[in-house]
Amino acid sequence: MRCHFETNRYVFVGTAETSEAVKTVPDWTYLSVADAARAADWPLATDSAANDWP
């Protein structure tokens, strides 16, 4: 990602299980999926709704 996009901040959006990965990569910030959705005003689907896609 860093090779393709230059920015002041890189954010890793993931789950609690993947949050530790960001500690090994310098200059990245972890953000939970719920927090990212809230910040972007995105609705979150339930597991049952996600299984209905497409």
DOZA-142485 format. One record per residue (C-alpha): residue in three letters; x, y, z. Coordinates in steps of 0.5 Angstrom, whole numbers, padded with zeros to 4 digits, always signed. Layout:
# residues N
ALAXYZ
...
This chain:
# residues 54
MET+0000+0000+0000
ARG+0005+0005+0002
CYS+0009+0004-0005
HIS+0003+0006-0008
PHE+0000+0012-0004
GLU+0003+0017+0000
THR+0000+0020+0006
ASN+0001+0022+0013
ARG-0003+0017+0016
TYR-0004+0010+0014
VAL-0010+0006+0018
PHE-0011-0001+0018
VAL-0019-0003+0019
GLY-0020-0010+0022
THR-0023-0014+0028
ALA-0020-0015+0035
GLU-0016-0022+0032
THR-0013-0018+0027
SER-0011-0011+0031
GLU-0004-0014+0033
ALA-0002-0014+0026
VAL-0001-0007+0026
LYS+0004-0007+0032
THR+0009-0010+0027
VAL+0008-0004+0022
PRO+0011+0003+0023
ASP+0007+0009+0022
TRP+0000+0005+0022
THR-0006+0006+0026
TYR-0011+0001+0028
LEU-0019+0002+0027
SER-0024-0003+0029
VAL-0029-0004+0023
ALA-0035-0001+0028
ASP-0031+0005+0029
ALA-0029+0006+0022
ALA-0036+0005+0020
ARG-0039+0010+0025
ALA-0034+0015+0023
ALA-0036+0014+0015
ASP-0043+0014+0017
TRP-0043+0007+0014
PRO-0049+0002+0016
LEU-0046-0005+0019
ALA-0050-0011+0017
THR-0051-0017+0021
ASP-0048-0024+0020
SER-0055-0026+0017
ALA-0055-0020+0013
ALA-0048-0021+0010
ASN-0050-0028+0008
ASP-0056-0026+0004
TRP-0051-0022-0001
PRO-0051-0021-0007
